[in-house]
């Protein structure tokens, strides 16, 4: 049986299309790997690429992408709304078909060792690949971002990498590699420039502040749009659905006299998550998911 693994690397570049294109071409250069998506966000100054394939080719494609990012992205010149510690900031592996989470952890460890040995970029492991409980979540690793980590690495043992010498790469920073289940990168934009409101809503809904389980959230300013954003990772949409967090944000915003400007999904999304939204908002009675034409065609 063919094994299929997904990789969704995030890069600290969302404004220079030529750089993202070069990274995409590095991924596509690996035979049998299929590039499924490419997202760029100039406000966050971040790109998210999605590709799938069998384990060994996916690891090779991930390495080539990281190498391209290390060569082309200089974090000392990078500014953006999204937290980051590396040019190739985070590289997660997700099991899709006939592959276990444990095998994806092995892939993450393999890539991490190679990134250090060949590129001299120190590596942290997170999520299911974490070597320490306090590094399971990205925010704990990214605390203070590149600028703080640059000063702390080698001085504070708690900030030293899992792989490599405790010395940050001067332009590419550090890379976080892991294995996890599918998540949804979901953002809700508010029709206001009130950053404090977005931050307050994010704090109220995120799990770490006592909000919804499996939700990570942060408030950002979208200066080019004159808006603010509640940016989220829905870590497990079966525990807390997209409609649930959307409605919570809508209520909090409306209580403050602010409308929802729109929402967006970054990268790919499981069909089941969108079906949750359709069922919630259409209030379908007696609906069965095998009524969906495409699902019947795929059987």
Backbone as JSON, one array per atom type, in Angstrom:
{
  "sequence": "XXXXXXXXXXXXXXXXXXXXXXXXXXXXXXXXXXXXXXXXXXXXXXXXXXXXXXXXXXXXXXXXXXXXXXXXXXXXXXXXXXXXXXXXXXXXXXXXXXXXXXXXXXXXXXXXXXXXXXXXXXXXXXXXXXXXXXXXXXXXXXXXXXXXXXXXXXXXXXXXXXXXXXXXXXXXXXXXXXXXXXXXXXXXXXXXXXXXXXXXXXXXXXXXXXXXXXXXXXXXXXXXXXXXXXXXXXXXXXXXXXXXXXXXXXXXXXXXXXXXXXXXXXXXXXXXXXXXXXXXXXXXXXXXXXXXXXXXXXX",
  "N": [[0.83, -1.2, 0.0], [0.48, 2.22, -0.79], [2.17, 4.77, 0.89], [1.26, 7.94, 2.14], [2.27, 11.15, 2.89], [1.85, 14.41, 4.19], [3.3, 17.64, 3.89], [3.73, 20.84, 5.26], [5.36, 23.38, 5.04], [6.29, 26.52, 6.51], [7.38, 29.69, 5.55], [9.44, 32.57, 6.09], [8.66, 34.76, 4.31], [6.66, 36.76, 2.44], [6.34, 38.64, 0.54], [8.1, 38.88, -1.6], [7.7, 37.55, -4.52], [9.35, 36.11, -6.25], [11.16, 34.8, -4.62], [9.55, 32.99, -3.18], [8.62, 31.54, -5.32], [10.98, 30.29, -6.15], [11.43, 28.59, -3.97], [9.17, 26.97, -4.2], [9.75, 25.76, -6.65], [11.96, 24.28, -5.93], [10.78, 22.35, -4.31], [9.09, 21.12, -6.2], [10.97, 19.99, -7.81], [11.56, 17.48, -6.97], [10.95, 14.3, -7.93], [7.8, 12.74, -8.1], [6.7, 14.03, -5.97], [3.96, 16.06, -5.1], [2.97, 19.3, -5.46], [0.57, 21.03, -3.77], [-0.49, 23.46, -2.86], [0.01, 27.02, -2.53], [0.52, 29.76, -0.61], [0.71, 33.23, -0.01], [1.25, 35.92, 2.2], [1.37, 39.27, 2.53], [1.13, 41.02, 4.75], [1.61, 39.45, 7.0], [4.02, 38.66, 6.1], [4.81, 36.12, 5.11], [4.89, 32.8, 3.86], [3.08, 29.89, 2.96], [3.43, 26.64, 2.02], [2.17, 23.68, 0.53], [2.55, 20.24, 0.19], [2.51, 16.83, -1.01], [3.28, 13.31, -0.85], [5.18, 10.24, -1.08], [7.03, 9.02, 1.8], [10.03, 9.25, 1.73], [10.62, 10.87, -0.65], [9.18, 13.19, 0.12], [10.55, 14.1, 2.41], [12.99, 14.72, 1.19], [12.15, 16.77, -0.56], [11.3, 18.64, 1.32], [13.73, 19.24, 2.56], [15.16, 20.42, 0.42], [13.59, 22.68, 0.02], [13.91, 24.04, 2.47], [16.66, 24.54, 2.3], [16.74, 26.3, 0.13], [15.35, 28.46, 1.2], [17.06, 29.18, 3.3], [19.21, 30.16, 1.88], [18.11, 32.39, 0.57], [16.6, 34.06, 2.29], [16.84, 36.59, 4.66], [16.72, 37.08, 7.94], [17.46, 39.24, 9.45], [16.66, 41.37, 8.05], [13.99, 41.14, 7.89], [10.59, 41.88, 8.34], [7.39, 41.54, 9.74], [3.99, 40.66, 10.59], [3.63, 38.13, 11.66], [4.77, 35.86, 14.17], [8.15, 34.63, 14.22], [11.09, 32.55, 14.01], [12.78, 31.63, 12.18], [14.1, 31.48, 8.79], [13.17, 29.35, 7.22], [10.61, 28.63, 8.91], [8.83, 26.83, 10.26], [8.32, 23.35, 9.91], [6.09, 21.05, 9.43], [5.11, 17.57, 9.46], [2.47, 15.56, 8.31], [0.47, 12.73, 8.81], [-1.22, 11.05, 6.21], [-2.13, 8.81, 4.61], [-1.9, 5.37, 5.2], [0.27, 5.56, 6.89], [1.86, 6.05, 10.0], [1.63, 8.21, 12.91], [3.91, 7.96, 14.43], [5.79, 7.21, 12.52], [5.89, 9.56, 11.07], [7.03, 11.2, 12.97], [9.59, 10.12, 12.97], [10.38, 10.94, 10.42], [10.46, 13.69, 10.79], [12.55, 13.92, 12.64], [14.63, 12.93, 11.1], [14.78, 14.9, 9.05], [15.39, 17.14, 10.62], [17.96, 16.54, 11.67], [19.41, 16.52, 9.29], [19.12, 19.16, 8.36], [20.62, 20.56, 10.22], [23.18, 19.3, 9.95], [23.9, 19.72, 7.25], [23.19, 22.35, 6.58], [23.74, 23.91, 8.73], [21.9, 25.07, 10.41], [20.34, 25.46, 13.44], [17.97, 23.29, 15.12], [14.69, 22.84, 16.42], [12.37, 20.54, 17.86], [8.89, 19.93, 17.65], [5.39, 19.53, 18.69], [4.17, 16.26, 18.11], [6.68, 15.31, 17.73], [8.24, 16.44, 19.65], [10.91, 16.69, 21.97], [10.86, 17.57, 24.49], [8.39, 18.34, 26.9], [7.68, 21.02, 27.2], [8.07, 22.04, 24.74], [6.17, 21.3, 22.96], [4.27, 23.02, 21.9], [4.24, 25.6, 19.5], [4.34, 28.43, 20.22], [5.82, 28.49, 22.63], [8.38, 27.86, 21.83], [8.93, 29.89, 20.03], [9.06, 32.17, 21.55], [9.69, 35.54, 21.99], [10.8, 35.66, 19.53], [13.03, 35.76, 16.61], [14.9, 37.78, 17.21], [15.18, 37.85, 20.04], [15.82, 35.19, 20.55], [18.26, 35.0, 19.24], [19.98, 36.33, 20.97], [19.68, 34.84, 23.29], [20.3, 32.14, 22.81], [22.75, 29.82, 23.61], [23.38, 31.11, 25.91], [21.23, 30.89, 27.66], [20.26, 27.88, 28.82], [17.7, 26.78, 28.51], [16.86, 27.72, 26.09], [18.39, 26.52, 24.2], [18.97, 24.59, 21.19], [17.39, 21.51, 19.99], [18.76, 20.0, 18.17], [21.99, 20.49, 17.02], [24.58, 23.01, 17.45], [24.52, 25.42, 20.14], [24.07, 27.99, 18.76], [22.82, 30.49, 16.86], [21.87, 30.58, 13.38], [23.25, 33.15, 11.45], [21.66, 34.59, 9.57], [19.51, 32.98, 8.81], [18.39, 32.06, 11.12], [16.7, 29.8, 13.19], [15.16, 26.56, 12.84], [12.0, 24.98, 13.17], [10.82, 21.74, 13.49], [8.39, 19.21, 13.04], [5.79, 16.77, 13.83], [2.38, 16.27, 13.32], [-1.25, 16.2, 13.63], [-3.83, 17.04, 11.19], [-4.32, 20.53, 10.89], [-6.18, 23.63, 10.84], [-5.46, 26.65, 9.43], [-6.81, 29.54, 10.18], [-8.27, 32.68, 9.73], [-9.91, 35.59, 10.97], [-11.08, 38.63, 9.91], [-11.51, 41.92, 11.11], [-13.61, 44.78, 10.8], [-12.17, 47.19, 11.56], [-9.52, 49.24, 12.91], [-8.64, 48.7, 15.39], [-6.4, 47.37, 17.25], [-6.17, 46.48, 19.88], [-8.67, 45.43, 20.42], [-8.77, 43.14, 18.73], [-6.71, 41.68, 19.88], [-7.73, 41.27, 22.44], [-9.99, 39.69, 21.9], [-8.74, 37.46, 20.77], [-7.32, 36.53, 22.99], [-9.45, 35.79, 24.61], [-10.6, 33.6, 23.3], [-8.65, 31.64, 22.91], [-7.11, 28.53, 23.81], [-5.04, 28.5, 25.71], [-5.62, 30.61, 27.36], [-7.84, 29.87, 28.67], [-9.96, 29.61, 26.95], [-11.47, 28.2, 24.07], [-10.92, 24.7, 23.63], [-8.11, 23.35, 21.85], [-7.55, 25.57, 20.29], [-5.46, 28.02, 19.03], [-4.62, 31.42, 19.15], [-4.13, 34.8, 18.04], [-3.94, 38.37, 17.99], [-3.63, 40.56, 15.23], [-2.4, 43.37, 13.34], [-3.51, 44.57, 10.24], [-2.17, 46.55, 8.34], [-2.15, 47.53, 5.71], [-4.74, 47.18, 4.94], [-6.19, 48.59, 6.73], [-7.37, 47.26, 8.82], [-7.9, 44.85, 11.49], [-6.93, 41.59, 12.66], [-7.99, 38.42, 13.82], [-6.05, 35.86, 14.21], [-5.78, 32.4, 13.77], [-4.9, 29.03, 14.74], [-6.62, 26.21, 14.23], [-6.44, 23.54, 15.93], [-7.61, 21.04, 16.21], [-10.31, 20.4, 14.53], [-12.44, 18.81, 15.04], [-12.84, 18.89, 17.7], [-13.1, 21.62, 18.44], [-14.97, 23.46, 16.34], [-14.72, 25.26, 13.16], [-17.04, 26.95, 12.65], [-17.8, 27.38, 15.33], [-15.72, 28.95, 16.5], [-15.83, 31.13, 14.78], [-18.38, 32.21, 15.28], [-18.08, 32.91, 17.95], [-16.16, 34.93, 17.79], [-17.51, 36.75, 16.17], [-19.65, 37.5, 17.87], [-18.26, 38.72, 20.02], [-17.05, 40.84, 18.66], [-19.29, 42.23, 17.64], [-20.48, 42.99, 20.04], [-18.74, 44.98, 20.68], [-19.38, 46.81, 18.83], [-18.42, 46.38, 16.27], [-18.05, 45.14, 12.97], [-17.73, 42.0, 11.17], [-15.3, 41.77, 8.73], [-14.51, 39.79, 7.0], [-13.37, 36.41, 6.42], [-10.68, 34.02, 6.27], [-9.05, 31.13, 4.93], [-5.93, 29.7, 5.27], [-3.88, 27.94, 3.22], [-4.6, 24.43, 2.82], [-7.73, 22.7, 3.52], [-9.59, 20.32, 5.37], [-12.36, 18.63, 3.87], [-14.41, 17.85, 5.56], [-14.4, 19.77, 7.58], [-15.45, 22.03, 6.32], [-17.93, 21.1, 5.73], [-19.0, 20.97, 8.26], [-19.39, 23.7, 8.7], [-21.27, 24.3, 6.7], [-23.47, 22.76, 7.49], [-23.98, 23.93, 9.96], [-24.7, 26.61, 9.39], [-26.63, 26.5, 7.39], [-28.55, 25.07, 8.62], [-29.39, 22.42, 8.17], [-31.73, 19.83, 7.96], [-31.94, 16.47, 8.78], [-29.85, 15.85, 7.1], [-27.52, 13.92, 5.29], [-24.16, 13.01, 4.9], [-23.43, 11.48, 2.75], [-24.99, 12.44, 0.76], [-23.64, 14.26, -0.68], [-22.54, 15.05, -3.82], [-19.88, 14.88, -4.93], [-18.61, 13.25, -3.08], [-19.87, 10.83, -3.44], [-19.01, 10.25, -5.98], [-16.37, 9.76, -5.57], [-16.32, 7.33, -4.31]],
  "CA": [[0.0, 0.0, 0.0], [1.26, 3.46, -0.91], [2.12, 5.68, 2.03], [1.16, 9.35, 1.74], [2.5, 12.1, 3.97], [1.72, 15.81, 3.8], [4.23, 18.56, 4.53], [3.22, 22.2, 5.12], [6.36, 24.3, 5.58], [6.0, 27.96, 6.57], [8.6, 30.45, 5.31], [9.35, 33.98, 6.47], [8.68, 35.59, 3.11], [5.35, 36.84, 1.83], [6.29, 39.84, -0.3], [8.91, 38.7, -2.8], [7.16, 36.38, -5.21], [10.42, 35.34, -6.87], [11.75, 33.93, -3.6], [8.6, 31.91, -2.92], [8.61, 30.71, -6.52], [12.19, 29.47, -6.11], [11.2, 27.54, -2.98], [8.2, 26.05, -4.82], [10.44, 24.99, -7.68], [12.81, 23.32, -5.24], [9.9, 21.25, -3.92], [8.61, 20.44, -7.41], [12.08, 19.31, -8.48], [11.62, 16.1, -6.5], [10.0, 13.48, -8.68], [6.69, 12.06, -7.4], [6.1, 14.92, -4.97], [2.93, 16.9, -5.71], [2.73, 20.57, -4.78], [-0.88, 21.24, -3.77], [-0.92, 24.82, -2.55], [1.01, 28.06, -2.26], [-0.14, 30.95, -0.07], [1.58, 34.32, 0.42], [0.56, 36.98, 2.93], [2.34, 40.36, 2.7], [1.06, 41.59, 6.09], [2.35, 38.53, 7.88], [5.31, 38.43, 5.44], [4.93, 34.68, 5.35], [4.35, 31.92, 2.82], [2.77, 28.52, 3.38], [3.37, 25.73, 0.89], [1.62, 22.37, 0.89], [2.84, 19.21, -0.8], [2.3, 15.46, -0.55], [4.0, 12.26, -1.56], [5.67, 9.17, -0.22], [7.88, 9.6, 2.85], [11.39, 9.67, 1.38], [10.61, 12.06, -1.51], [8.69, 14.37, 0.85], [11.66, 14.59, 3.22], [13.95, 15.35, 0.27], [11.57, 18.04, -1.02], [11.33, 19.57, 2.46], [15.11, 19.7, 2.74], [15.51, 21.34, -0.66], [12.87, 23.93, 0.28], [14.61, 24.72, 3.57], [17.95, 25.01, 1.79], [16.48, 27.47, -0.7], [14.98, 29.55, 2.1], [18.26, 29.6, 4.03], [20.03, 30.93, 0.95], [17.46, 33.58, 0.02], [15.87, 34.88, 3.27], [17.68, 37.15, 5.72], [15.81, 37.52, 9.0], [17.87, 40.54, 9.99], [15.97, 42.38, 7.23], [12.6, 40.71, 7.77], [9.57, 42.44, 9.23], [6.05, 41.06, 9.44], [3.15, 40.51, 11.77], [3.61, 36.76, 12.2], [5.97, 35.46, 14.92], [9.05, 33.75, 13.49], [12.47, 32.44, 14.47], [13.63, 31.12, 11.12], [13.76, 31.68, 7.38], [12.23, 28.22, 7.15], [10.23, 28.8, 10.3], [8.3, 25.58, 10.82], [8.12, 22.32, 8.89], [5.36, 19.91, 10.0], [4.71, 16.41, 8.66], [1.14, 15.11, 8.7], [0.13, 11.44, 8.19], [-2.43, 11.11, 5.4], [-2.62, 7.47, 4.24], [-1.05, 4.2, 5.4], [1.48, 5.94, 7.62], [1.52, 6.37, 11.38], [2.22, 9.42, 13.48], [5.26, 7.62, 14.86], [6.65, 7.26, 11.34], [6.08, 10.98, 10.75], [8.02, 11.69, 13.94], [10.9, 9.7, 12.46], [10.7, 11.8, 9.28], [10.82, 14.99, 11.34], [13.88, 13.81, 13.25], [15.57, 12.79, 9.99], [14.96, 16.19, 8.42], [16.06, 18.03, 11.56], [19.39, 16.23, 11.69], [20.02, 16.91, 8.02], [19.15, 20.62, 8.3], [21.77, 21.0, 10.99], [24.44, 18.78, 9.44], [24.23, 20.23, 5.93], [22.93, 23.78, 6.44], [24.19, 24.54, 9.96], [20.79, 25.77, 11.04], [19.88, 24.68, 14.6], [16.61, 22.79, 14.95], [13.85, 22.45, 17.54], [11.3, 19.61, 17.51], [7.65, 20.3, 18.34], [4.2, 18.68, 18.55], [4.41, 14.86, 18.46], [8.12, 15.04, 17.64], [8.94, 17.18, 20.69], [11.74, 15.94, 22.92], [10.52, 18.13, 25.79], [6.97, 18.7, 26.99], [7.49, 22.46, 27.06], [8.27, 22.41, 23.34], [5.12, 20.73, 22.12], [3.55, 24.1, 21.26], [5.12, 26.54, 18.83], [4.59, 29.7, 20.92], [6.85, 28.37, 23.66], [9.67, 27.86, 21.15], [9.09, 31.17, 19.33], [8.97, 33.28, 22.5], [10.67, 36.59, 21.74], [11.14, 35.59, 18.1], [14.42, 35.65, 16.16], [15.77, 38.76, 17.84], [15.47, 37.43, 21.4], [16.51, 33.89, 20.5], [19.64, 35.25, 18.82], [20.75, 36.71, 22.16], [19.54, 33.86, 24.36], [20.89, 30.84, 22.49], [24.13, 29.71, 24.08], [23.46, 31.73, 27.24], [20.14, 30.32, 28.45], [20.13, 26.48, 28.39], [16.33, 26.47, 28.12], [16.63, 28.14, 24.71], [19.29, 25.8, 23.29], [18.21, 23.75, 20.25], [17.39, 20.05, 20.16], [19.79, 19.51, 17.27], [22.94, 21.51, 16.62], [25.25, 23.83, 18.46], [23.69, 26.54, 20.64], [24.47, 29.21, 18.06], [21.83, 30.71, 15.82], [22.37, 30.93, 12.06], [23.2, 34.62, 11.48], [20.58, 35.17, 8.74], [18.38, 32.06, 8.68], [17.82, 31.78, 12.43], [16.53, 28.4, 13.57], [13.99, 25.94, 12.22], [11.21, 24.08, 14.02], [10.33, 20.62, 12.69], [7.53, 18.38, 13.87], [4.77, 15.89, 13.27], [1.11, 16.61, 13.94], [-2.43, 15.93, 12.86], [-4.21, 18.17, 10.33], [-4.9, 21.71, 11.52], [-6.7, 24.63, 9.91], [-5.02, 28.03, 9.67], [-8.05, 30.27, 9.92], [-8.2, 34.07, 10.19], [-11.12, 36.41, 10.88], [-10.71, 40.04, 9.82], [-12.49, 42.82, 11.69], [-13.71, 46.06, 10.1], [-11.68, 48.23, 12.46], [-8.07, 49.2, 13.09], [-8.45, 48.62, 16.84], [-5.61, 46.17, 17.54], [-6.45, 46.01, 21.24], [-9.87, 44.59, 20.36], [-8.4, 41.84, 18.16], [-5.9, 40.97, 20.87], [-8.62, 40.87, 23.53], [-10.8, 38.57, 21.42], [-7.85, 36.31, 20.65], [-7.05, 36.03, 24.34], [-10.65, 35.18, 25.17], [-10.99, 32.34, 22.65], [-7.59, 30.64, 22.8], [-7.09, 27.52, 24.87], [-4.07, 28.82, 26.76], [-6.19, 31.62, 28.25], [-9.08, 29.35, 29.2], [-11.0, 29.64, 25.93], [-11.86, 26.94, 23.43], [-9.83, 23.72, 23.48], [-7.49, 23.14, 20.54], [-7.5, 26.82, 19.54], [-4.4, 28.99, 19.26], [-5.08, 32.66, 18.53], [-3.38, 36.02, 18.32], [-4.45, 39.51, 17.26], [-2.65, 41.22, 14.37], [-2.81, 44.54, 12.57], [-3.35, 44.51, 8.79], [-2.07, 47.99, 8.1], [-2.49, 47.86, 4.32], [-6.19, 47.14, 4.79], [-6.84, 49.36, 7.77], [-8.16, 46.31, 9.6], [-7.17, 43.95, 12.38], [-7.23, 40.19, 12.38], [-7.82, 37.37, 14.82], [-5.4, 34.78, 13.46], [-5.91, 31.19, 14.57], [-4.69, 27.65, 14.35], [-7.62, 25.29, 14.76], [-5.59, 22.36, 16.02], [-8.45, 19.86, 16.01], [-11.64, 20.95, 14.23], [-13.47, 17.91, 15.57], [-13.03, 19.28, 19.1], [-13.68, 22.96, 18.32], [-15.16, 23.63, 14.9], [-14.57, 26.59, 12.59], [-18.22, 27.78, 12.96], [-17.82, 27.73, 16.75], [-14.85, 30.09, 16.77], [-16.31, 32.28, 14.01], [-19.51, 32.8, 16.0], [-17.58, 33.54, 19.18], [-15.51, 36.19, 17.4], [-18.56, 37.65, 15.69], [-20.38, 38.03, 19.02], [-17.4, 39.65, 20.75], [-16.87, 42.03, 17.83], [-20.56, 42.97, 17.6], [-20.65, 43.62, 21.35], [-17.91, 46.18, 20.67], [-19.84, 47.66, 17.74], [-17.55, 46.16, 15.11], [-18.52, 44.09, 12.07], [-16.76, 41.08, 10.56], [-15.0, 42.15, 7.34], [-14.38, 38.57, 6.22], [-12.47, 35.43, 7.02], [-9.87, 33.35, 5.26], [-8.35, 29.89, 5.26], [-4.59, 29.7, 4.7], [-3.52, 26.56, 2.9], [-5.68, 23.5, 2.53], [-8.66, 22.45, 4.62], [-10.36, 19.1, 5.17], [-13.75, 18.81, 3.45], [-15.29, 17.66, 6.72], [-14.49, 21.03, 8.33], [-16.36, 22.91, 5.6], [-19.27, 20.53, 5.89], [-19.45, 21.43, 9.57], [-19.87, 25.06, 8.54], [-22.49, 24.28, 5.89], [-24.56, 22.24, 8.31], [-24.29, 24.88, 11.03], [-25.32, 27.85, 8.93], [-27.83, 26.22, 6.6], [-29.49, 24.4, 9.53], [-29.93, 21.31, 7.4], [-32.44, 18.83, 8.75], [-31.88, 15.12, 8.21], [-28.82, 15.79, 6.05], [-26.52, 12.85, 5.36], [-23.0, 13.45, 4.11], [-23.34, 10.75, 1.48], [-25.76, 13.17, -0.24], [-22.73, 15.14, -1.42], [-22.27, 14.44, -5.12], [-18.47, 14.53, -5.11], [-18.24, 12.12, -2.21], [-20.36, 9.6, -4.07], [-18.18, 10.0, -7.14], [-15.05, 9.26, -5.13], [-16.46, 5.99, -3.73]],
  "C": [[0.87, 1.26, 0.0], [1.07, 4.32, 0.35], [2.09, 7.12, 1.51], [1.33, 10.22, 2.98], [2.39, 13.51, 3.39], [2.76, 16.63, 4.55], [3.76, 19.98, 4.23], [4.24, 23.18, 5.7], [5.92, 25.76, 5.49], [7.32, 28.72, 6.46], [8.39, 31.93, 5.62], [9.56, 34.88, 5.25], [7.3, 35.58, 2.47], [5.21, 38.02, 0.9], [7.08, 39.7, -1.6], [8.51, 37.4, -3.49], [8.26, 35.51, -5.8], [11.06, 34.38, -5.87], [10.83, 32.74, -3.32], [8.54, 30.97, -4.13], [9.83, 29.79, -6.54], [12.04, 28.32, -5.11], [10.22, 26.51, -3.54], [8.87, 25.17, -5.86], [11.38, 23.96, -7.07], [11.99, 22.1, -4.8], [9.5, 20.43, -5.14], [9.71, 19.68, -8.14], [12.23, 17.86, -8.06], [10.53, 15.29, -7.19], [9.04, 12.77, -7.74], [6.11, 12.87, -6.26], [5.13, 15.86, -5.68], [2.7, 18.14, -4.88], [1.25, 20.92, -4.91], [-1.3, 22.69, -3.56], [0.23, 25.74, -2.25], [0.28, 29.32, -1.84], [0.92, 31.96, 0.36], [0.75, 35.38, 1.11], [1.55, 38.11, 3.18], [2.3, 40.99, 4.09], [1.83, 40.74, 7.08], [3.77, 38.33, 7.38], [5.7, 36.97, 5.6], [4.3, 33.92, 4.18], [4.15, 30.53, 3.39], [2.63, 27.68, 2.12], [2.9, 24.37, 1.37], [1.97, 21.37, -0.2], [2.7, 17.83, -0.16], [3.13, 14.5, -1.39], [4.35, 11.14, -0.61], [6.75, 9.71, 0.7], [9.25, 10.09, 2.39], [11.41, 10.87, 0.44], [10.13, 13.32, -0.78], [9.78, 14.94, 1.74], [12.69, 15.3, 2.35], [13.44, 16.7, -0.21], [11.6, 19.07, 0.1], [12.74, 20.11, 2.67], [15.5, 20.71, 1.66], [14.83, 22.7, -0.46], [13.54, 24.73, 1.39], [15.92, 25.3, 3.09], [17.78, 26.27, 0.95], [16.15, 28.68, 0.17], [16.19, 30.07, 2.86], [19.13, 30.48, 3.14], [19.44, 32.29, 0.62], [16.82, 34.52, 1.04], [16.81, 35.3, 4.4], [16.76, 37.74, 6.79], [16.23, 38.85, 9.63], [17.22, 41.68, 9.22], [14.48, 42.11, 7.14], [11.73, 41.4, 8.8], [8.21, 41.93, 8.8], [5.29, 40.83, 10.72], [3.27, 39.14, 12.43], [4.88, 36.46, 12.99], [6.83, 34.5, 14.1], [10.4, 33.7, 14.16], [13.38, 32.0, 13.34], [13.17, 31.51, 9.74], [12.79, 30.58, 6.95], [11.74, 28.04, 8.58], [9.74, 27.51, 10.94], [7.98, 24.62, 9.69], [7.41, 21.12, 9.54], [5.08, 18.81, 8.98], [3.39, 15.89, 9.22], [0.84, 13.77, 8.04], [-1.2, 11.52, 7.46], [-2.97, 9.71, 5.11], [-1.53, 6.43, 4.48], [0.28, 4.54, 6.07], [1.07, 6.41, 9.01], [2.14, 7.69, 11.81], [3.66, 9.15, 13.9], [6.24, 7.65, 13.68], [6.9, 8.7, 10.91], [7.05, 11.64, 11.72], [9.43, 11.33, 13.47], [11.32, 10.58, 11.28], [11.15, 13.17, 9.77], [12.23, 14.96, 11.92], [14.95, 13.68, 12.16], [15.85, 14.14, 9.33], [15.73, 17.14, 9.34], [17.56, 17.79, 11.62], [20.08, 16.72, 10.43], [20.13, 18.43, 7.89], [20.36, 21.15, 9.07], [23.08, 20.57, 10.32], [24.85, 19.42, 8.12], [24.06, 21.74, 5.79], [23.4, 24.59, 7.65], [23.14, 25.48, 10.55], [20.32, 24.93, 12.23], [18.39, 24.39, 14.51], [15.97, 22.48, 16.31], [12.78, 21.49, 17.03], [10.05, 19.97, 18.33], [6.54, 19.29, 18.05], [4.57, 17.23, 18.91], [5.88, 14.49, 18.4], [8.91, 15.7, 18.76], [9.73, 16.24, 21.6], [11.52, 16.4, 24.35], [9.08, 18.56, 25.79], [6.75, 20.19, 26.75], [7.75, 22.96, 25.64], [7.24, 21.78, 22.41], [4.39, 21.82, 21.32], [4.53, 25.11, 20.68], [5.37, 27.83, 19.61], [5.69, 29.62, 21.97], [8.24, 28.38, 23.04], [9.96, 29.23, 20.55], [9.13, 32.38, 20.28], [10.08, 34.31, 22.26], [11.15, 36.66, 20.31], [12.65, 35.56, 17.86], [15.34, 36.56, 16.97], [16.14, 38.37, 19.27], [16.23, 36.12, 21.41], [17.98, 34.06, 20.12], [20.53, 35.6, 20.01], [20.76, 35.62, 23.22], [20.25, 32.55, 24.09], [22.37, 30.82, 22.88], [24.35, 30.32, 25.45], [22.43, 31.15, 28.19], [19.93, 28.88, 27.99], [18.72, 26.09, 27.96], [16.04, 26.85, 26.68], [17.55, 27.41, 23.73], [18.5, 24.83, 22.42], [18.26, 22.27, 20.61], [18.46, 19.4, 19.3], [20.69, 20.67, 16.88], [23.56, 22.25, 17.78], [24.34, 24.96, 18.91], [24.15, 27.87, 20.08], [23.55, 29.4, 16.87], [22.51, 31.0, 14.48], [22.22, 32.44, 11.91], [22.09, 35.25, 10.64], [19.34, 34.29, 8.68], [17.78, 31.65, 10.01], [17.85, 30.31, 12.79], [15.27, 27.87, 12.91], [13.33, 24.99, 13.2], [10.62, 23.0, 13.12], [9.48, 19.73, 13.58], [6.62, 17.46, 13.09], [3.48, 16.17, 14.03], [-0.04, 16.12, 13.08], [-2.79, 17.15, 12.02], [-4.78, 19.32, 11.16], [-5.4, 22.65, 10.43], [-6.17, 26.0, 10.34], [-6.17, 28.93, 9.22], [-7.97, 31.66, 10.53], [-9.55, 34.76, 10.0], [-10.7, 37.87, 10.94], [-11.86, 40.93, 10.31], [-12.45, 44.18, 10.98], [-13.4, 47.22, 11.05], [-10.17, 48.15, 12.48], [-7.7, 49.11, 14.57], [-7.73, 47.31, 17.2], [-5.91, 45.61, 18.92], [-7.68, 45.11, 21.26], [-9.54, 43.21, 19.82], [-7.59, 41.03, 19.17], [-6.76, 40.47, 22.03], [-9.48, 39.67, 23.13], [-9.95, 37.31, 21.31], [-7.57, 35.69, 22.01], [-8.26, 35.29, 24.9], [-10.94, 33.81, 24.57], [-9.9, 31.28, 22.67], [-7.53, 29.74, 24.03], [-6.18, 27.91, 26.02], [-4.57, 29.86, 27.74], [-7.54, 31.16, 28.83], [-10.24, 29.38, 28.23], [-11.32, 28.27, 25.38], [-10.67, 25.97, 23.34], [-9.38, 23.6, 22.03], [-7.49, 24.39, 19.66], [-6.3, 27.64, 20.0], [-4.8, 30.27, 18.53], [-4.22, 33.84, 18.96], [-3.98, 37.15, 17.48], [-3.34, 40.21, 16.48], [-3.26, 42.46, 13.74], [-2.52, 44.31, 11.1], [-3.32, 45.95, 8.28], [-2.48, 48.37, 6.69], [-4.0, 47.9, 4.1], [-6.91, 48.06, 5.77], [-7.73, 48.51, 8.64], [-7.26, 45.6, 10.6], [-7.69, 42.54, 12.17], [-7.07, 39.36, 13.65], [-7.33, 36.15, 14.05], [-5.34, 33.53, 14.34], [-5.3, 29.96, 13.91], [-5.77, 26.83, 15.03], [-6.94, 23.92, 14.78], [-6.35, 21.06, 15.8], [-9.89, 20.34, 15.8], [-12.76, 20.04, 14.69], [-13.76, 18.21, 17.04], [-13.67, 20.66, 19.16], [-13.76, 23.29, 16.84], [-14.91, 25.08, 14.46], [-15.81, 27.46, 12.85], [-18.27, 28.22, 14.42], [-16.95, 28.95, 17.03], [-15.31, 31.33, 15.99], [-17.44, 32.98, 14.76], [-19.07, 33.49, 17.28], [-16.92, 34.89, 18.86], [-16.54, 37.21, 16.94], [-19.3, 38.3, 16.86], [-19.53, 39.06, 19.77], [-17.23, 40.95, 19.97], [-18.14, 42.88, 17.82], [-20.85, 43.64, 18.94], [-19.83, 44.91, 21.46], [-18.28, 47.13, 19.54], [-19.04, 47.53, 16.47], [-18.09, 44.99, 14.29], [-17.36, 43.18, 11.63], [-16.55, 41.52, 9.11], [-14.91, 40.92, 6.45], [-13.5, 37.59, 6.96], [-11.74, 34.7, 5.91], [-9.25, 32.08, 5.82], [-7.01, 29.93, 4.54], [-4.18, 28.25, 4.46], [-4.76, 25.72, 2.65], [-6.52, 23.21, 3.77], [-9.39, 21.14, 4.35], [-11.81, 19.4, 4.79], [-14.7, 18.73, 4.64], [-15.46, 18.95, 7.51], [-15.43, 22.0, 7.65], [-17.79, 22.4, 5.67], [-19.85, 20.91, 7.25], [-20.07, 22.82, 9.45], [-21.19, 25.09, 7.76], [-23.68, 23.8, 6.72], [-24.97, 23.24, 9.39], [-25.09, 26.07, 10.52], [-26.55, 27.64, 8.06], [-28.92, 25.55, 7.42], [-30.2, 23.25, 8.8], [-30.56, 20.28, 8.32], [-32.36, 17.49, 8.03], [-30.82, 14.95, 7.14], [-27.84, 14.66, 6.32], [-25.36, 13.22, 4.45], [-22.81, 12.64, 2.83], [-24.27, 11.35, 0.41], [-24.87, 14.08, -1.09], [-22.28, 14.43, -2.69], [-20.83, 13.98, -5.24], [-18.05, 13.34, -4.26], [-18.72, 10.81, -2.82], [-19.5, 9.24, -5.28], [-16.84, 9.39, -6.75], [-15.14, 7.84, -4.61], [-16.0, 4.9, -4.69]]
}
